[in-house]
């Protein structure tokens, strides 16, 4: 694993089911005596087995405006809220007033930390080294030009600018203040609910590489997920159904995100498992029977 943004980095399993995610998290979690930044989960992680959501309160942010996500996503999201109630859960409104600024804060903090972390990959101390007969500076430039892709270069440039003299406090410093406010908002919300729920993305799933020519559109798809990373809390996304893209076309998956307080992974997995079973979404590729 290569360090990207040190204060945001995490290893999140990508699995077909909540149970598989629990299995992987059980292996990943734990205190590493050689890593002062690691911490284990008390009692470890067991396979989730909850069958209903009775006694649990799910908070829907009041600031979740309809203009921020597609109508198809909204329909699936509201359908999933009804499913939560059918399984015995309670829906409540919570306020996360600073979360709308999460996307802006994230794309200052993450590139800034990436710029710092990736500075070591210069062809001397870490990583590949590009060949050539040029001097040291040319070797640095050629190595980093060939070794990093367009998106990595874009984030390095953004981060270097945000950390440059005269801009550090105006950009990085302000973003960190927003981050603190977001964490405080979640802390307040969790005083009244067990979980906070949102769509995973403003739109249905898009094709691989479909948004690479429009970085801003690609970044905006993180609107609902980056506040959780900034607040330092666990979250899980499960498929909740299918919907048509705004411009029409075949139906594509819609994600439903559930977030819990820090170190609430087991409770989160249990709730996600019960909801997953209640939704009954078939994640198998078409034509696969087993």
N, C-alpha and C positions, 0 to 999 in steps of 0.2 A: 504494500500500500504506500503510495506516494503522498506526502503531506500537501494538502491544498490550502485550506484555511484553518489554521490550528485551533481556533476557538469554536469552530463549527464542525470539524471533521467527526465522522462517525461511520461505522460499518453497518449498513442496513441490509438484511437479507431480502432477496427478490425470489418469491416462492409462489406456487399455485394455490396454496391453502394457508390458513392461519396456523394450523397444526405444524406444517413444515417450517413456518417462520419461527415458531416456538422451539422446535428442535434445533434449528440453526443458532438461534439466540442463546440457547442453553450451552452450546459449544463456545460461542464467541465471548460470552460474558465471563467475568472473573477477574480477580485482582492479580496483576502481573508484578512480581516482586522487583522486576527490572524496569518497570514503567510507573513512574510516580503519578502519571495522569490517569491511570486505570483504577477502576473500582468495581467490586463485584456486587451482585444482587443478593440480598439476604435470603437464604433458603434456595437459591438457584432459580431455575425456570422449569416448571412442569408442563406437561401437555394440557392444554385447556379442555375443559369438559362441561362448561356451563350450558344449560339448556334453555334458559330464559333470561330476561333482563329485569326481573322484578326487584324493586328496591333501589334501582339505579336511576340517577338523574343525568340527562344529556342536555348540555347547554348549546343553544344556537346563537351565535353572535348577532346582536341587534344591528350591527353595521354591515351585515351581509346583504348588500343592495342587489336588486335584480339586474342592474345594469352591468354588474361585474361578471356575470356568467351567462352562458347560452340558455335559451328557453328549454331545450331538451335536457340539459344538465339540471336545471331547476326542477323539472318535472320528476326526474329520477330521485333527486335529493328529497323532495317533499314526500314521494312515495316511500322512501326509506325511513323517514321520520314516522310515518304511519305504521310501518312494520315494527319499529322500535316500541311504539305504544301497544301494538298487538302482542308483543312479547313481554309486556308488563313494565316496560321502562317509562319514565316520565320525561316530557320535553319541557324545557324552561328557556327563557331568554336571558342571555348574559351580555355584558358590555365589554368590548375590547377596542376602545377608542383609538389606540395607537397602532393597532395592527395594520390599518390601511397604509401606513408608512413603512411597513416591514420590507416590502419589495425594494424600496429606495435605499433603506439602510443596508439591506443584505448585499446589494450590488455596489456598495461602497466598501463594506467590511471584507467581504469574500475576495474580491480582486486585490485589495490592499494586502491582505495576508498571503494570498497566492503569490503576489509579486515578491514578497520577502522570502517565502519558502522556496520558490523556484529559482532564486538567484544563485543557489549553489550548483545548479546544473549548467556548468560553464565549459565542460570538456576537460577540466583539470581535476576537480575533486570528485564529481559525481557524473554518472551517465555517460552517454556516447561522446565521442570526439570526432568531428568532421576532419577529413584529410585536407591536404593542401600545403603549399610552400610559403604561405603568408606569415606575417608576424603574429604576435600573441593576440592583439586586439582583433585582427581579422579572423583568427581561429575561434575566438569567443563568438564573434558575430555569425560566422558560418555555422558553428555548432548549434547555437540557439535558433538560428533561422531554419535549419534542417530538422532539428529535434523537436520543435514545438509546432503544433497545428495552428490553424487560423484562430480558433476560439481561445486557445491557451494564450496566444500572443495578444489577442484583444484584451483579455483579462489582466495580463501583465501590464499592458500599457495603461489601462484604466487605473489599476492599483498603484502603479508608480506615480501617476499624476496626483492621485488622492493623497499620497504620502509625501509629496514634494514640498519644499520649503514655501511657506506662505499659504498652503492649502490644507495642511494636516488637520488643524483645528476646525477649519471651515467645513471639511468633508468627513474625515474619519472620526474626529472628535464628536461632531454632531450626530453621526450615525450611531456611535456607542451610547450616546444619551437616549436616542430613540429606542435602542435595544433594551436599555434599563426600564424604560416606560412600558415596553411590550411585556417584559417579564413580570412587572408589577401588575399589569392588567390581567394576565393569566392567573397570578396568585390570588387576586381578588375574585376572579370568576370561579376558581376551584373551591372557594370557601362556601359556595352554594350549590355546586354541581359536582358530579363524579368525573364527567368527561365534557370536552368541547368538540362539537362536530361541525364539519364543513364539507363542501365538495372538495375533491382532491385537486381538480384543475377547473378553470373557467370554461373549458370546452371538452368535447369528447376526445378520445385518443386520436392522435394524428400519426401519419405515416412516418417511417424512419427517414430522417433527413429532409422532411417536408418544410421545416421552418429554418433551416440553416442559412438561407439567404435573407432572412429577416430576424436578426438577433433580438430586437426589441420584443417582437411577438413571442419568440421562444422564451425570453426571460419572464414575460408577463404570465406565462403558464404556471409559474411558481408562486403566484399571488397568494394562494391559500396555504402553501406548505412552508414557506420561509419563516413566518412568525414563530412556528414551533421550534425551528432550529435556533432562531435568535433567543428564544426564551429558555432553551436547554431542556425541553420536555420531550418525552417519547410520544410517537404518533404512529398510526398504522393506516394503510389505505387498502380497502377491499373493493372488489368489483360489485357494483350495486345494480347494474342493469345496462340496457342498451338505449341509445338515442341517435337520432339523425343529426349530422352536422348542421350548422346554421344555413349553409348554402345548399342543403339537400344532399342526398346520396345514401349509400348503405348505412345501416345502423352500426354504431361502434360503441365500445365499452365506456362506461362512466364510473369514476371512482368516488368512493365515500370515505372521508378521513375522520378518524377518531383520535383525539389527543387526551393524554392523562397527565396528572402531576408527575414531577420528577420521581423516579424509582417506582412508578406505578405500572411497570411493564406486565406483571402477571395479571393484575386486574384488567388491564387493557386487552391482553390476549384473550382472557376469558369472555369479556364482553364482545370482542370482535368475532370470536368463534360462534357464540350464540346467534349473533346477527347474521353471520355468514350462512349458518345452517337455516335460519329463517328465510333468508332471501333465496337460497337455493340456486345461485347463479352457476351455470355450467361453464367452467373455464377451460374445458378440453377443446382442442382444435377440432374443427368440423371434420366428420368422418372417422374420428377416433373413438372406438367403442369401449376400450379397456383403459 
